Amino acid sequence: MAIGLINNTILKAHSSFASSLHIPAGDVIIPLTIFDKPAFDLHVAVLYAFKPPMPSNEVLKDALSKVLVYYPYLAGRFITDNLGRTCIILNNAGFRITETYIPTTLAEQLAFNPSKDVSHLLPPVEGVEELFQIQLNRYACGGLVIGETSHHRVDDGQSMSSFFVAWDRMFKKITINPDTTPIFSSIETLIINYSTEFINKLKAEVLGENCNPHQRYSTFECLLSHTWKKVTQARGIDLEESTQVRVAVNGRARIKPAVPMEYFGNLLLWAYPTLKVKELLQESHAYVSKAIHDEVIRVDSRYFKSFIDFGAVTENVDNEGDDLESTTPEFGNTLCPNLEVDSWLRFQFHDLDFGGGSPCAFFPPNIPVEGLIIFLPTCSEDGGVDVVISLLP
């Protein structure tokens, strides 16, 4: 499909707006935290689709440059300090914004298929010094797809969710009227929808199987137990082998006292529920949900604080904290018999409304890590949960 490039430039935080808020000028150097270092060393991409009418690109960019004042990390750059640590310099070097025109209607393109190449809707993620990028893809009908990338060692999904909501709110304040991601063909991505009716039946089944009538499991834990069973069955793994799920746990709800709302950055650790394949396939959903739940609740406030203390020790002993080995999988990896699971169910993307309603679609592009699963609330009118799964064909 022919796509026209309108503009490709660097946008910086609004300097006069920063002055009016009495935000001090000058570069500040911030070392990566102990939570940033184990994160993916790559740019994470997300697509937001909005049906028309949508405001002009200029209005959206104006709001973006003003809200960026509150998020200086996104306009900074990575540097190495005199101790050899990777740091972020808050120098307002800016982020890249690209504007394109697509001579078709958005309706003709929906629903997007994550297994197909959508790199034309996204900024490049290779050889990029900018920590944050936005691509505004305007369709002939006036619809808009926002392609966004940010470096995972700068922020996690919850932080970017908060940033987008802040952008939306800044837009409301200032308006009166409403080059290529690598493709690994051996790994395919699909989306499965769990309807509200199915979720309710599954939770009722878990409740009925549960030996402890006072124990409740979250929607995520119930759906993960079902998905873990199905994926393991589809993989055809030997019954005596073990399978493990790495579950991202958000520290914002765990650390006591509570983390300030304005905290921006990574705050994730991981739980590792592990079962024998025979156990996973033959035991009930309640049994598997409990195995997940028990491991997740172990990642509590004390666990997060111990990780913070560990980071302080490694910095003080040898000043070589950057040598800590990342545990996140690389693109193209096959995780079988294990899984990597992220929940986006509590992200605030449904709160976005630039004048034409909430996003009609929200999804990651093709993610070439076999065994990576993402849970996200569906945008369909029927409700429920969408599950994005990357597997071998």
N, C-alpha and C positions, 0 to 999 in steps of 0.2 A: 504494500500500500504506500502510495506517495505521501510523504509528510513534509510540510514546509517549515523551515526554520525561520522564526520571526526575530528572535533575539537570544544572545548568549552572553551573559555578563556576570560581574561580581556585584552583589548587593551587600551593603554594610548596615550595621545598626545606626539608626537615625541619630546623628550627633546632636542636633539642636534639641531633639526630644530628650536625650540623655541629660543635657545641660539643665533643662527645665525640671528634671527629677533630682538634680544635685548629685548625680552619679559621678564619682571622681574619674578623671582621665588618667592615662598612663598604663603601661603594660604590667600585668600581674602574671606570675608563673606559678602554676598549680601542678604538683606531681600527681600522677595517676594514683588512685586509692587502691587498697588491697582488693576491693570488689571490681575495679576496672581491669586489673591486670589479667585475671583468668578469662575475661570475656572474649568473644570472637574478635580476632584481629582483622576485621573486614568491615565493609560498609553494608548495612542491612537496608534492603529496599522494601517499600510498601506502596501500594496504589490505592487511591481514593477516587471513586467515580461519582460525579454529581450530575443529575439531570438538569436541563435548563428550566427556568432562567438562572443565570449565575452572574455575579458582578464582574466588572472588567478586570483584566489583569493588573492594570495600574492601581486600582483600589486595593486589590489583594496584596500587591507588592508594598504599598504604602503601609498597610497594617502590619505586614511581615517585618519591615525594617524597624518599626516602632516596638513591636513585641520582642524583637531580638535584643533590645537593650537589657531586658530582664534575663536573657539566656546567653551571656557572653561566651560560654564554652563553645557554642555552635558557630560563632564567628571567629574562633581562635585557630591555632595551628599546633601540631605536635612539634616539640623540640626535645633535645637532650641536654640536661643541665650538667654542671661541672662534676656531679657525682655519678654521672652515667645513667641517670634515671630518665625515663620518658615522662615528659610533662606537657601540659597544655598552656601555651602562652595566650593570655586574653588580650590580644592586640587589635581586635576588630578588623582583622584582615578580610573578613566577610565570607559569605557563602555564595556558591554558584547558582544562578537562576537561569533556566532555559525556557524559552517560550516557542511553542510549535503550533501549527495549524494542520488539522486533518480534514480533508474534503469529503467527509461522510458524516452520518449522524451517529450519535452515541448509541441509540437504540439498535442500530445495525450491528454494533460490536458486542453488545451485551447478550448473553452472559459471557464474560471473559473465561477462557480456558487456561488454567495455570500451567498446563503441560506444554502450551505453545509459547513461542518466543514473544515476549512483550517488552523487549529491551528498548524498542523505539519510543516507549512511553516513559522511560527512566533515564536519568543522567548516568554517565559512565561510572563504573566503580573500580576500575583498574588505573593505577598511576595517578590517583587523585590526591592533592594536598588538602583540599577543602574538607572539613569535617562534617559538613552538612550541605545538601544540595536539594533544590526543588526544580521540577519540570512541570510547567503549566501547558497541558495539551488541550487546545481549544478545538472543538468539533464544529462542523458547519451549522448544526442545530443550536449552537450556543452552549451545549453541554461541556463539561470540563472533567478531565482526568488529571489529578495531581499525583505525579510520581515523586517520591521522596526517598532520599538515602541519608543515613547518618552513620558515623563510625561507632561501632558497638562499645568501644573502650571509652567513649565519651558519655554515653547514656544507655539506659535500657528502655524496653518498650513502654513501661509505665511513665517514665520521664517524657518520652516523645508524645505519649498520649496527652499528658498535661500541657505540653508545649502547643500542640495543635488546638486544644481547647482555649488556651490563652490567645493564640492567633485569632481564633474565631471571635473571642470577646473583644479583642482590640479592634477587629473589623467593625463590630457592632457599635463601638464607642465613636469611631471616626466617620461613620457613614450615617446619612439621614435616610436615604432610600436604599430600601433594600435593593569507550564508547560502547561497549557491549558486554553484558553479563555472560560469562562462559556458559555454554550449554553442554550438559552431559547427557547424551541421548540414551545412555544405558539406565538412567534413573528417571522415572515418570512420577508426576505429581497429579493427584486427583483430589476432588472435594466431595465429601460425603455429608449429607444433611441429616441430622438427627432431629426429627420433628418434636414439637412440644408433647404430642401424644405419646410418642415412643419414649421420651425421657421420663414422663410420668409413670409409664408402665414399668420401665426399668427400675426406677427408684422404689416403686411399690414392691417389685420382685425382691430387691435388695432388702427392703424393710421386712418382708415376709420371711426371708431366709436367715435374717440376723438372729443370733441366739440371745443377744442383749437388746431388749426392747427400748432401752434408753440411749443406745448408740445411733447417731445419725451420721450419714455421709453426704458430702457435697455433691452437687451435680457433676462437677469435674471428676471427682473420685469414682462415681458410678459409671460415667461415660468412658473414663480411662480403663476401668476394669473390662468393659465390654470390648473396647477397641484393642486393648492388649491381647485379649483372647483371640479375636478375629485375625489380627495381623500375624500372630504366632502360628495360628492354624494355617493361614494362607502360605506362610513361609515353609511349612512342612519340616519343622525342626524336630530332631530326635527327642523323644520323650524324656530321656535321662539328662538332657542338657539343661543348663540354667539360662534364664533370660532376665535381664535387668532393665528397668526404666529409670532414666535420669530425669527427674522432675524439677523444674525451676521453681524455687520458693522465694517470694517477694518479702524482703526484710521490712518494708514499710509497715506492715501489719503485725510484725513479729517483735521488733526491737522495742523494749521498754526502758525508759519513757519513749513515747511515740516520736517518730522521726518528723521534723518540721515539714509542713506541706511544701515549702519553697525549696526543699532539697532536690537537686537535679544531678543525676548521674546514675551509675550502676548501683544496685542494691539487691543483688540476687546471689543465692547459694543454691545448693542442689541436694535433693533427697534421692536415695537409690533403692527403691523397692526391688527385691529379687526373689524369684520363685523358680522351682523346677518346672519345665514345660509340662510334665505330667500333672503336676499340682495345679498349674494355671488352667489347663484345659478341662480337668476333671472336677475341680472344686467349684463352689457356687460363686456368683457375683459378689455376694456379701463377704465371702472369704477373701477374694481378691481385693475388694474395696478396702477391707480392714488392713490388708498387707500394705496397700498404698498409704492409707490414712496414718498408720502407726509410724511409718518412716517419715512422712511429711511433718507430723507434729514434733518429731525429734529435733527438727531444725528450728529451734525456738530462740528466744532472746539471748540466752546464755551461749548458744552455739554461735550466733552472729557476733556477739561480743568477743568470744574466744578467737574468732577469725580475725577480728580487728586487732586484738592483742598479738596474734601471730604475725600480722603484717608489720606491726610496730617493731617486733623483735627482729624480723628479717632486715628491716631498714637499719636498725641500730647496730646490728652485728657486723654486716659486711657492705652495707650500702649498695647491694646488688639485687634489689628487689625485682628488677626487670628480668632477672634470670629465672624467676618462678615459671614453671612450665604450664602453659595453657592446657586445659582439659577439654576444651570445646572441639568438636569435630571439624575437619576441613572440608570444603566443597569437593565432592567426588567420593567421599568416604562411604563405605558400607558398614553400618552398625550392627547388622544381623549377627547374633540373635537378640541384640539389645535395641532399645528405643531411646530417643531424645524427645522429650515432650515439653511444650510451652503452652501456657494458658493465657489467651488474650481476652478472656471473658469479662474481665472487670475494667478493660480499657474504655475510655470515654469517647470513642469516636462517634457514637450515636448523637453526642451533644453538639457536633459540628453542624452549623447551619449558616452559610454565607448569603442567605436570602432566598435560596431556592429549595430548601428542605435538607434533611439529613442525607448522608451518602447513600446512593442506591446500590453501591458495591464497595466492599472493603476486603482486601485480600493480599497476601504476599505473592510475588511472582514465583516462577518455578524455582524451587530450592533443591539443588542437586546434592542432598545428603540423604542416602538411603536410611530409612528408619526415623526420620524427623517428622514429628506430628505437631500441629498447631491447632488448638481449639479456639474458635472465635464466634461471637454471636452473629447469627445470620442477619442479612439485610432483607430477606424475603418477608413478605407480609404474613406468611404462615408462622413465622417465628421459629424458635428452636436454636440449635447449635450447628455450625459448620465445622467440619474437621478436615484439615488439609494434611494429606499423607503423601510422603515421597517413598516410593518402593521400586525395586527392580520389576521389570515387566512381568 
